[in-house]
Amino acid sequence: MDRDFLIDLFSGFGPVTIRRMFSGHGISADGINFALALRAGLYFRADEATIPQFEAEGSQPFSYQTRTKTVTVNSYWQLPARLFDDSEELSVWARAALGAAQRAAMRKRPKARKAAKKAVAKKSAVKKKSVPKKKKKASRKKSSS
């Protein structure tokens, strides 16, 4: 799938950003990636709310083969082929995929903030340990004779 085809395909959905990614393209709206166009097809972001829709259509999750095993990515599911000819329904599915991507982003944010706070705290603790403290010199009073 080339860039122009994807732009045309999503014209009923609204403006999308298409970037080269892996062996295809990542498709995003409002700065959130919600679809992947790869050699094997078009995959939409899915979650517990939308996976039953894909299953009902007989779709499969994205998977790829490594040297030793098959890796299945349950967060992206193949778009049913019939939707390539129905831009109105494809838009409905695209909005659902964007919603799934937004929910996933919301779940990730608190963890990312906690990790960032821990990293800052750890970094400042290291700085405190590595800075040698200056010893105070004992003050001596000069005795006058």
MARSE-33651 format. One record per residue: residue number from 1; residue in three letters; x negated, y, z negated of N, C-alpha, C in turn. Coordinates in steps of 0.05 Angstrom, whole numbers. Each point is the difference from the previous one (the first is absolute). Layout:
N
    n  res    n.xx    n.yy    n.zz   ca.xx   ca.yy   ca.zz    c.xx    c.yy    c.zz
  NUM  ALA       X       Y       Z       X       Y       Z       X       Y       Z
...
This chain:
145
    n  res    n.xx    n.yy    n.zz   ca.xx   ca.yy   ca.zz    c.xx    c.yy    c.zz
    1  MET     -17     -23       0      17      23       0     -18      25       0
    2  ASP       5      17      19     -16      24       1      14      23     -15
    3  ARG     -15      21      -4       9      23     -16      26      12      12
    4  ASP       1       4      26      23      13      13      25     -18      -4
    5  PHE      -3     -26       3      22     -18      -4      11       3     -29
    6  LEU     -18       1     -19       8       2     -28      14      26      -6
    7  ILE     -10      22      11      13      26      -4      28      -1      11
    8  ASP       3     -11      24      27      -3      12      18     -18     -16
    9  LEU     -11     -22     -10      15     -19     -16      12      13     -25
   10  PHE     -15      17     -13       8      13     -25      13      27       4
   11  SER       6       8      25      11      26       5      27       4     -14
   12  GLY      16     -20      -3      26       2     -14      -3       1     -30
   13  PHE     -22      -9     -10      -6       1     -29      -9      27      -9
   14  GLY     -16      13      16     -12      26      -7     -29       0       6
   15  PRO     -13      22      -7     -29       2       6     -16     -20     -17
   16  VAL     -19     -13      13     -18     -19     -13     -29       7       7
   17  THR     -18      -8     -17     -28       2       5     -11     -27       6
   18  ILE     -15      -2      22     -10     -26       8     -31       2       0
   19  ARG     -12     -18     -15     -30      -1      -3     -10     -27       8
   20  ARG     -24       0      12     -13     -26       5      -6     -14     -26
   21  MET       5     -25      -1      -4     -16     -24      -4     -29       7
   22  PHE     -21     -12     -10      -6     -28       5       1      -5      30
   23  SER      16     -19       8       2      -6      29      25      13      12
   24  GLY      10      21     -12      24      13      10       3      28     -10
   25  HIS      25       6     -11       6      26      -9      15      -1     -27
   26  GLY      -5      20     -17      16       4     -24      20      22       6
   27  ILE      24      -3      -9      21      19       6      10      11     -26
   28  SER       0      27      -3       8      12     -25      19      23       5
   29  ALA      15       7     -21      18      23       0      -3      13     -27
   30  ASP      -1      26      -1      -3      15     -25     -25      -9     -15
   31  GLY     -21      -8      15     -25      -8     -13       0     -28     -12
   32  ILE      20     -16       5       2     -27     -11       2     -20      22
   33  ASN     -19     -19       0      -1     -21      20      23     -20      -5
   34  PHE      16      -4      20      23     -18      -3       1     -22      21
   35  ALA     -18       1      20       1     -21      21     -28      -4      12
   36  LEU      -4     -24      10     -25      -7      14       7     -11      27
   37  ALA     -13      10      21       3     -11      27     -26     -14       6
   38  LEU       2     -27       0     -24     -16       5       4     -17      25
   39  ARG     -21     -14       7       2     -18      24      24     -20      -3
   40  ALA       4      -9     -25      20     -20      -4      29      12      -1
   41  GLY       2      26      -1      27      12       0       1      25     -18
   42  LEU      25       8      -5       6      23     -17       9      -9     -27
   43  TYR     -12       9     -21       6      -8     -27       8      24     -17
   44  PHE      22      -3     -14      10      21     -18      -5      -7     -29
   45  ARG      -4      21     -16      -5      -3     -28      26     -12     -12
   46  ALA      -3     -19     -19      23     -12     -12      -5      -4     -30
   47  ASP      22      -3     -15      -2      -5     -29      24     -18      -7
   48  GLU       3      -4     -26      22     -17      -9      27       9       9
   49  ALA       4      25       6      26      10       9       4      -5      30
   50  THR     -21      -2      16       3      -2      29      -8     -27      11
   51  ILE     -15     -16     -14      -9     -26      10      24     -18       8
   52  PRO      22       0     -15      22     -17       8      11       6      28
   53  GLN      -1      26       8       8       8      27     -18     -13      21
   54  PHE     -26       0      -5     -19     -12      19       5     -30       1
   55  GLU       3     -13     -23       5     -29      -1      25      -7      15
   56  ALA      21      16      -3      25      -6      14      -3       1      31
   57  GLU     -20      15       9      -5       3      29     -20     -22       9
   58  GLY     -11     -16     -18     -19     -20       7     -28      10       3
   59  SER      -5      24     -10     -27      12       2     -19     -12     -20
   60  GLN     -25       4       5     -22     -11     -18     -17      23     -10
   61  PRO     -12      -4     -23     -19      21     -10     -26      -1      18
   62  PHE     -14      23      -1     -25       1      15     -20     -19     -12
   63  SER     -14     -14      18     -21     -19     -10     -23       1      20
   64  TYR     -23      -7     -10     -24      -2      17     -17     -23      -9
   65  GLN     -17      -9      17     -17     -23      -5     -28       9      -6
   66  THR     -12     -10     -21     -28       4      -6     -14     -26       8
   67  ARG     -26      -2      -5     -14     -25       7      10     -23     -17
   68  THR       9       6     -24       7     -22     -18      30      -3      -6
   69  LYS      16      21       5      28      -2      -8      17      20      15
   70  THR      27      -2      -3      19      19      10       8      18     -22
   71  VAL      -2      26       5       8      20     -21      27      11       9
   72  THR      19       0     -19      26      11       5       3      26     -15
   73  VAL       9      21      13       5      26     -12      30       4      -2
   74  ASN      11      -5     -23      29       2      -4      11      28       0
   75  SER     -17      20       1      10      27       0       6      11      28
   76  TYR      -7     -15      20       6       8      28      13     -24      14
   77  TRP      24       5      12      15     -21      14       4       8      29
   78  GLN       0     -20      17       3       4      29      28      11       6
   79  LEU       1      20      16      26      12       9      13     -19      19
   80  PRO      26      -5      -3      14     -18      19      -1      12      28
   81  ALA      -5     -17      20      -4       9      28      24      15      10
   82  ARG      24      -7      -9      25      12      11       0      31      -5
   83  LEU     -15       9     -21       1      28      -7     -15      18      19
   84  PHE     -17     -12      17     -15      16      20      19      12      20
   85  ASP      23     -12       3      20      10      20      22      16     -13
   86  ASP      -1       4     -27      21      14     -14     -12      21     -18
   87  SER      -5      24      12     -15      21     -15      16      10     -24
   88  GLU      26      -1       1      16       9     -23      -4     -19     -24
   89  GLU       2     -26       4      -4     -19     -22     -30      -1      -8
   90  LEU     -18       3      19     -28       1      -7      -6      23     -19
   91  SER      14      22       4      -3      23     -18       9      -6     -28
   92  VAL      22     -16      -2      10      -8     -27     -21     -17     -14
   93  TRP     -11     -19      15     -21     -18     -11     -25      17      -8
   94  ALA      -7      19      17     -24      16      -5       4      17     -26
   95  ARG      24      11      -4       6      14     -25      -2     -18     -24
   96  ALA      10     -25       3      -2     -19     -22     -29      -7      -6
   97  ALA     -17      -2      21     -28      -6      -3     -14      23     -14
   98  LEU       7      25       8     -12      23     -13       8       1     -29
   99  GLY      24      -7      -6       9      -1     -28     -16     -21     -16
  100  ALA      -5     -23      12     -16     -21     -13     -28      10      -5
  101  ALA     -11      15      19     -28      10      -2       0      22     -22
  102  GLN      20      16      -2       2      21     -20       2     -13     -28
  103  ARG      16     -21      -3       3     -13     -26     -27     -13      -8
  104  ALA     -14     -11      19     -26     -12      -6     -20      22      -8
  105  ALA       1      23      12     -18      22      -7       6      10     -28
  106  MET      25       0      -8       8       9     -26     -10     -19     -22
  107  ARG       1     -26       7     -10     -20     -20     -30       2      -3
  108  LYS     -14       8      20     -30       1      -1     -10      25     -15
  109  ARG      14      22       2     -10      25     -11      -7      -1     -29
  110  PRO      17     -10     -18      -8       1     -28     -26     -16      -6
  111  LYS      -3     -22      13     -25     -16      -3     -24      15       9
  112  ALA       3      14      22     -23      15      11      -7      23     -19
  113  ARG      20      13     -12      -6      22     -19     -14     -11     -24
  114  LYS      10     -23     -11     -13     -12     -23     -29      -7       5
  115  ALA      -5     -12      24     -27      -7       7     -18      24       3
  116  ALA      11      22      11     -16      24       3      -6      12     -27
  117  LYS      19       0     -19      -5      11     -27     -21     -17     -14
  118  LYS       1     -26       3     -20     -18     -13     -27       6      11
  119  ALA      -2       3      26     -26       6      13     -12      26     -10
  120  VAL      17      20      -2     -10      26     -10      -9      -3     -29
  121  ALA      16     -13     -17      -8      -4     -28     -26     -16      -2
  122  LYS      -3     -20      16     -24     -17       0     -24      16       9
  123  LYS       4      17      20     -22      16      10      -9      20     -21
  124  SER      19      13     -14      -8      19     -20     -13     -13     -24
  125  ALA       9     -25      -6     -13     -15     -22     -29      -6       7
  126  VAL      -5      -7      25     -27      -6       8     -18      25      -2
  127  LYS      11      22       9     -15      25      -2      -7       7     -28
  128  LYS      18      -4     -19      -5       6     -28     -23     -18     -11
  129  LYS       0     -25       8     -20     -18     -10     -28       6      12
  130  SER       0       9      25     -26       4      13     -14      26      -6
  131  VAL      15      19     -12     -12      26      -6     -12      -2     -28
  132  PRO     -27       2      -3     -12      -2     -26       6      25     -17
  133  LYS       6      -6     -25       6      23     -18     -26      12      -9
  134  LYS       0      26      -2     -23      15     -10      -1      -2     -30
  135  LYS     -24      -6      -9      -3      -2     -29      -4      28     -11
  136  LYS      13       4     -23      -3      26     -13     -27       0     -15
  137  LYS     -14      22       3     -25       2     -14       6      10     -28
  138  ALA     -14     -12     -18       4       9     -28     -11      28      -3
  139  SER      16      16     -11     -10      28      -3     -18       2     -24
  140  ARG     -22      12       4     -19       4     -23      -1      30      -6
  141  LYS       1       5     -24      -3      28      -8     -29       4      -5
  142  LYS     -10      22      10     -27       7      -6      -2      11     -28
  143  SER     -18     -11     -14      -4      10     -27     -19      23       0
  144  SER       8      20     -14     -18      23       0     -17      -1     -26
  145  SER     -24       5       1     -18      -1     -23      -9      26      -8
